[in-house]
């Protein structure tokens, strides 16, 4: 599974909890949005994370 900025942005847009986590990362660590997105990906999505299936579903849009 590969990090894709557009998919992370869509996942966060669709999930209020992830949006709150993103804002918290930016505030607590002073991260820019792009770096906070990557940190959130690695902590919540990659390697069997809580949101991995939702992220993977964005690879295959509904027809």
N, CA, C and O atoms as a printed pandas DataFrame, in Angstrom:
     atom_number atom_name residue_name chain_id  residue_number  x_coord  y_coord  z_coord
0              1         N          UNK        A               1    0.851   -1.173    0.000
1              2        CA          UNK        A               1    0.000    0.000    0.000
2              3         C          UNK        A               1    0.895    1.235    0.000
3              4         O          UNK        A               1    1.880    1.306    0.736
4              5         N          UNK        A               2    0.543    2.184   -0.821
5              6        CA          UNK        A               2    1.366    3.362   -1.005
6              7         C          UNK        A               2    0.627    4.611   -0.527
7              8         O          UNK        A               2   -0.584    4.737   -0.707
8              9         N          UNK        A               3    1.373    5.532    0.084
9             10        CA          UNK        A               3    0.805    6.805    0.516
10            11         C          UNK        A               3    0.456    7.655   -0.699
11            12         O          UNK        A               3    1.278    7.865   -1.591
12            13         N          UNK        A               4   -0.783    8.139   -0.710
13            14        CA          UNK        A               4   -1.213    9.070   -1.751
14            15         C          UNK        A               4   -1.928   10.229   -1.069
15            16         O          UNK        A               4   -2.939   10.049   -0.391
16            17         N          UNK        A               5   -1.385   11.406   -1.265
17            18        CA          UNK        A               5   -1.906   12.601   -0.601
18            19         C          UNK        A               5   -3.395   12.803   -0.877
19            20         O          UNK        A               5   -4.155   13.107    0.042
20            21         N          UNK        A               6   -3.816   12.638   -2.118
21            22        CA          UNK        A               6   -5.219   12.864   -2.474
22            23         C          UNK        A               6   -6.150   11.901   -1.741
23            24         O          UNK        A               6   -7.236   12.283   -1.306
24            25         N          UNK        A               7   -5.712   10.645   -1.608
25            26        CA          UNK        A               7   -6.535    9.667   -0.896
26            27         C          UNK        A               7   -6.603    9.987    0.592
27            28         O          UNK        A               7   -7.655    9.837    1.214
28            29         N          UNK        A               8   -5.495   10.425    1.160
29            30        CA          UNK        A               8   -5.509   10.801    2.582
30            31         C          UNK        A               8   -6.427   11.991    2.802
31            32         O          UNK        A               8   -7.172   12.020    3.781
32            33         N          UNK        A               9   -6.386   12.965    1.918
33            34        CA          UNK        A               9   -7.260   14.126    2.060
34            35         C          UNK        A               9   -8.725   13.718    1.974
35            36         O          UNK        A               9   -9.555   14.222    2.730
36            37         N          UNK        A              10   -9.046   12.807    1.057
37            38        CA          UNK        A              10  -10.429   12.337    0.929
38            39         C          UNK        A              10  -10.854   11.555    2.161
39            40         O          UNK        A              10  -11.977   11.718    2.638
40            41         N          UNK        A              11   -9.981   10.714    2.680
41            42        CA          UNK        A              11  -10.280    9.923    3.867
42            43         C          UNK        A              11  -10.557   10.841    5.060
43            44         O          UNK        A              11  -11.492   10.606    5.826
44            45         N          UNK        A              12   -9.753   11.872    5.209
45            46        CA          UNK        A              12   -9.931   12.821    6.313
46            47         C          UNK        A              12  -11.210   13.619    6.126
47            48         O          UNK        A              12  -11.921   13.899    7.091
48            49         N          UNK        A              13  -11.501   13.982    4.891
49            50        CA          UNK        A              13  -12.740   14.721    4.600
50            51         C          UNK        A              13  -13.970   13.890    4.978
51            52         O          UNK        A              13  -14.977   14.430    5.438
52            53         N          UNK        A              14  -13.876   12.574    4.779
53            54        CA          UNK        A              14  -14.994   11.673    5.058
54            55         C          UNK        A              14  -15.077   11.224    6.511
55            56         O          UNK        A              14  -16.061   10.595    6.899
56            57         N          UNK        A              15  -14.064   11.533    7.330
57            58        CA          UNK        A              15  -14.013   11.010    8.688
58            59         C          UNK        A              15  -13.663   12.109    9.691
59            60         O          UNK        A              15  -12.542   12.616    9.709
60            61         N          UNK        A              16  -14.628   12.461   10.513
61            62        CA          UNK        A              16  -14.434   13.558   11.460
62            63         C          UNK        A              16  -13.342   13.256   12.486
63            64         O          UNK        A              16  -12.598   14.156   12.875
64            65         N          UNK        A              17  -13.238   12.007   12.925
65            66        CA          UNK        A              17  -12.217   11.639   13.909
66            67         C          UNK        A              17  -10.806   11.871   13.347
67            68         O          UNK        A              17   -9.934   12.391   14.044
68            69         N          UNK        A              18  -10.592   11.486   12.099
69            70        CA          UNK        A              18   -9.284   11.710   11.475
70            71         C          UNK        A              18   -9.008   13.199   11.302
71            72         O          UNK        A              18   -7.868   13.641   11.449
72            73         N          UNK        A              19  -10.034   13.965   10.993
73            74        CA          UNK        A              19   -9.869   15.414   10.847
74            75         C          UNK        A              19   -9.420   16.025   12.173
75            76         O          UNK        A              19   -8.546   16.892   12.197
76            77         N          UNK        A              20  -10.014   15.574   13.268
77            78        CA          UNK        A              20   -9.635   16.057   14.597
78            79         C          UNK        A              20   -8.197   15.655   14.927
79            80         O          UNK        A              20   -7.438   16.453   15.477
80            81         N          UNK        A              21   -7.826   14.423   14.592
81            82        CA          UNK        A              21   -6.452   13.967   14.827
82            83         C          UNK        A              21   -5.446   14.787   14.020
83            84         O          UNK        A              21   -4.367   15.114   14.513
84            85         N          UNK        A              22   -5.804   15.115   12.783
85            86        CA          UNK        A              22   -4.919   15.915   11.935
86            87         C          UNK        A              22   -4.696   17.300   12.545
87            88         O          UNK        A              22   -3.565   17.781   12.615
88            89         N          UNK        A              23   -5.773   17.928   12.980
89            90        CA          UNK        A              23   -5.650   19.248   13.597
90            91         C          UNK        A              23   -4.802   19.184   14.864
91            92         O          UNK        A              23   -4.016   20.092   15.137
92            93         N          UNK        A              24   -4.962   18.113   15.634
93            94        CA          UNK        A              24   -4.183   17.934   16.856
94            95         C          UNK        A              24   -2.695   17.770   16.572
95            96         O          UNK        A              24   -1.860   18.343   17.273
96            97         N          UNK        A              25   -2.363   16.989   15.545
97            98        CA          UNK        A              25   -0.956   16.804   15.166
98            99         C          UNK        A              25   -0.330   18.125   14.743
99           100         O          UNK        A              25    0.793   18.446   15.130
100          101         N          UNK        A              26   -1.070   18.883   13.946
101          102        CA          UNK        A              26   -0.544   20.159   13.476
102          103         C          UNK        A              26   -0.302   21.109   14.640
103          104         O          UNK        A              26    0.713   21.806   14.675
104          105         N          UNK        A              27   -1.226   21.140   15.589
105          106        CA          UNK        A              27   -1.101   22.055   16.723
106          107         C          UNK        A              27   -0.027   21.595   17.708
107          108         O          UNK        A              27    0.813   22.391   18.128
108          109         N          UNK        A              28   -0.053   20.322   18.073
109          110        CA          UNK        A              28    0.849   19.811   19.111
110          111         C          UNK        A              28    2.310   19.805   18.668
111          112         O          UNK        A              28    3.202   20.130   19.452
112          113         N          UNK        A              29    2.550   19.438   17.419
113          114        CA          UNK        A              29    3.929   19.296   16.960
114          115         C          UNK        A              29    4.367   20.401   16.010
115          116         O          UNK        A              29    5.514   20.418   15.564
116          117         N          UNK        A              30    3.468   21.318   15.701
117          118        CA          UNK        A              30    3.806   22.402   14.795
118          119         C          UNK        A              30    4.104   21.935   13.381
119          120         O          UNK        A              30    4.931   22.523   12.684
120          121         N          UNK        A              31    3.428   20.876   12.964
121          122        CA          UNK        A              31    3.673   20.314   11.637
122          123         C          UNK        A              31    2.899   21.062   10.563
123          124         O          UNK        A              31    1.806   21.575   10.804
124          125         N          UNK        A              32    3.484   21.112    9.380
125          126        CA          UNK        A              32    2.751   21.607    8.227
126          127         C          UNK        A              32    1.768   20.519    7.815
127          128         O          UNK        A              32    1.929   19.354    8.177
128          129         N          UNK        A              33    0.751   20.907    7.058
129          130        CA          UNK        A              33   -0.313   19.969    6.698
130          131         C          UNK        A              33    0.223   18.709    6.008
131          132         O          UNK        A              33   -0.189   17.598    6.341
132          133         N          UNK        A              34    1.137   18.879    5.050
133          134        CA          UNK        A              34    1.649   17.710    4.316
134          135         C          UNK        A              34    2.347   16.720    5.237
135          136         O          UNK        A              34    2.163   15.510    5.104
136          137         N          UNK        A              35    3.140   17.224    6.162
137          138        CA          UNK        A              35    3.838   16.338    7.096
138          139         C          UNK        A              35    2.864   15.700    8.084
139          140         O          UNK        A              35    3.033   14.541    8.462
140          141         N          UNK        A              36    1.861   16.441    8.495
141          142        CA          UNK        A              36    0.851   15.894    9.403
142          143         C          UNK        A              36    0.047   14.794    8.708
143          144         O          UNK        A              36   -0.301   13.792    9.332
144          145         N          UNK        A              37   -0.246   14.977    7.424
145          146        CA          UNK        A              37   -0.959   13.947    6.654
146          147         C          UNK        A              37   -0.148   12.654    6.613
147          148         O          UNK        A              37   -0.689   11.566    6.815
148          149         N          UNK        A              38    1.151   12.780    6.353
149          150        CA          UNK        A              38    2.011   11.596    6.299
150          151         C          UNK        A              38    2.101   10.914    7.654
151          152         O          UNK        A              38    2.072    9.686    7.735
152          153         N          UNK        A              39    2.211   11.697    8.712
153          154        CA          UNK        A              39    2.279   11.124   10.060
154          155         C          UNK        A              39    0.985   10.389   10.387
155          156         O          UNK        A              39    1.012    9.301   10.962
156          157         N          UNK        A              40   -0.133   10.977   10.024
157          158        CA          UNK        A              40   -1.432   10.355   10.270
158          159         C          UNK        A              40   -1.568    9.064    9.465
159          160         O          UNK        A              40   -2.103    8.072    9.962
160          161         N          UNK        A              41   -1.089    9.076    8.236
161          162        CA          UNK        A              41   -1.114    7.870    7.402
162          163         C          UNK        A              41   -0.351    6.733    8.081
163          164         O          UNK        A              41   -0.850    5.613    8.188
164          165         N          UNK        A              42    0.854    7.037    8.534
165          166        CA          UNK        A              42    1.688    5.989    9.124
166          167         C          UNK        A              42    1.169    5.528   10.480
167          168         O          UNK        A              42    1.403    4.382   10.863
168          169         N          UNK        A              43    0.476    6.383   11.209
169          170        CA          UNK        A              43   -0.006    5.987   12.533
170          171         C          UNK        A              43   -1.400    5.366   12.518
171          172         O          UNK        A              43   -1.713    4.547   13.382
172          173         N          UNK        A              44   -2.238    5.737   11.561
173          174        CA          UNK        A              44   -3.628    5.289   11.583
174          175         C          UNK        A              44   -4.051    4.428   10.395
175          176         O          UNK        A              44   -5.089    3.769   10.457
176          177         N          UNK        A              45   -3.274    4.419    9.324
177          178        CA          UNK        A              45   -3.693    3.724    8.104
178          179         C          UNK        A              45   -2.756    2.564    7.755
179          180         O          UNK        A              45   -3.210    1.430    7.602
180          181         N          UNK        A              46   -1.475    2.833    7.630
181          182        CA          UNK        A              46   -0.520    1.834    7.146
182          183         C          UNK        A              46   -0.374    0.651    8.093
183          184         O          UNK        A              46   -0.611    0.764    9.296
184          185         N          UNK        A              47    0.018   -0.478    7.531
185          186        CA          UNK        A              47    0.335   -1.685    8.305
186          187         C          UNK        A              47   -0.778   -2.129    9.238
187          188         O          UNK        A              47   -0.550   -2.366   10.425
188          189         N          UNK        A              48   -1.982   -2.240    8.695
189          190        CA          UNK        A              48   -3.097   -2.766    9.480
190          191         C          UNK        A              48   -3.725   -1.764   10.427
191          192         O          UNK        A              48   -4.366   -2.159   11.401
192          193         N          UNK        A              49   -3.557   -0.487   10.167
193          194        CA          UNK        A              49   -4.137    0.553   11.014
194          195         C          UNK        A              49   -5.653    0.544   10.978
195          196         O          UNK        A              49   -6.272   -0.113   10.141
196          197         N          UNK        A              50   -6.223    1.272   11.887
197          198        CA          UNK        A              50   -7.679    1.327   12.063
198          199         C          UNK        A              50   -8.416    1.731   10.773
199          200         O          UNK        A              50   -9.527    1.263   10.528
200          201         N          UNK        A              51   -7.814    2.580    9.966
201          202        CA          UNK        A              51   -8.485    3.107    8.777
202          203         C          UNK        A              51   -7.941    2.531    7.469
203          204         O          UNK        A              51   -8.190    3.086    6.399
204          205         N          UNK        A              52   -7.204    1.430    7.546
205          206        CA          UNK        A              52   -6.594    0.850    6.352
206          207         C          UNK        A              52   -7.640    0.433    5.324
207          208         O          UNK        A              52   -7.483    0.723    4.138
208          209         N          UNK        A              53   -8.684   -0.230    5.747
209          210        CA          UNK        A              53   -9.696   -0.700    4.791
210          211         C          UNK        A              53  -10.413    0.455    4.115
211          212         O          UNK        A              53  -10.702    0.391    2.920
212          213         N          UNK        A              54  -10.703    1.503    4.863
213          214        CA          UNK        A              54  -11.360    2.673    4.278
214          215         C          UNK        A              54  -10.449    3.344    3.255
215          216         O          UNK        A              54  -10.907    3.802    2.208
216          217         N          UNK        A              55   -9.163    3.395    3.566
217          218        CA          UNK        A              55   -8.175    3.980    2.647
218          219         C          UNK        A              55   -8.084    3.140    1.376
219          220         O          UNK        A              55   -8.063    3.682    0.270
220          221         N          UNK        A              56   -8.030    1.827    1.531
221          222        CA          UNK        A              56   -7.927    0.945    0.372
222          223         C          UNK        A              56   -9.187    1.011   -0.487
223          224         O          UNK        A              56   -9.114    0.863   -1.707
224          225         N          UNK        A              57  -10.328    1.231    0.136
225          226        CA          UNK        A              57  -11.574    1.328   -0.631
226          227         C          UNK        A              57  -11.556    2.534   -1.562
227          228         O          UNK        A              57  -12.248    2.537   -2.581
228          229         N          UNK        A              58  -10.784    3.549   -1.230
229          230        CA          UNK        A              58  -10.674    4.712   -2.110
230          231         C          UNK        A              58   -9.926    4.396   -3.398
231          232         O          UNK        A              58  -10.033    5.138   -4.374
232          233         N          UNK        A              59   -9.170    3.302   -3.409
233          234        CA          UNK        A              59   -8.477    2.845   -4.624
234          235         C          UNK        A              59   -9.468    2.346   -5.670
235          236         O          UNK        A              59   -9.199    2.408   -6.870
236          237         N          UNK        A              60  -10.599    1.857   -5.214
237          238        CA          UNK        A              60  -11.582    1.240   -6.096
238          239         C          UNK        A              60  -12.915    1.977   -5.952
239          240         O          UNK        A              60  -13.798    1.519   -5.226
240          241         N          UNK        A              61  -13.067    3.113   -6.635
241          242        CA          UNK        A              61  -14.324    3.865   -6.521
242          243         C          UNK        A              61  -15.514    3.034   -6.996
243          244         O          UNK        A              61  -15.395    2.165   -7.859
244          245         N          UNK        A              62  -16.640    3.330   -6.411
245          246        CA          UNK        A              62  -17.875    2.615   -6.781
246          247         C          UNK        A              62  -18.248    2.927   -8.214
247          248         O          UNK        A              62  -18.120    4.062   -8.673
248          249         N          UNK        A              63  -18.708    1.912   -8.912
249          250        CA          UNK        A              63  -19.081    2.093  -10.315
250          251         C          UNK        A              63  -20.562    2.330  -10.459
251          252         O          UNK        A              63  -21.054    2.504  -11.574
